[in-house]
Amino acid sequence: QTFREVWHSEAYTEFRRTLLTARSSIEMCRNCSEGSPVWA
């Protein structure tokens, strides 16, 4: 598959949607602070 095909696939679209709406439901993302606001 090309990058474009993967990026626009239903599976990857759903993964990106889940990252935005329910990140904690993805096991490997639960403890990751990437993309989260950091308060100093």
N, C-alpha and C positions, 0 to 999 in steps of 0.2 A: 504494500500500500504506500501511496505517497503521503507526505506530511499533510497535505490539504485534505486527503480522504480521511485520515485519522482524525484531524482537528474537527472536521464537520460530521463525523460519525455520530450516530445516536448515543453510543456508549460514552464517548468522550464529552459530548454536549451535556449529558446527564451528570457526569462526574463534575464538570465545571459548575453546573447549577447547584449541585450538592455542596460544593466548596463555599458557595456564596450564601446558601440558606441553612445548611445543617452540617457544618464542618465537623462537629463533634461525633457525628454518626459514622465518620470514616476513621477506622481504628488507627491508621498510621498518622492521621492529622490531629488527633485529640490533644496531644501535648505540644504541638508545634505552635510557635508564636509568629511564624512567618505571615506577613500580611495583617497582623493585629496591631492596634495602636500600642505604643510603648510609653508608659508614663514614668518620668524620671522624678 
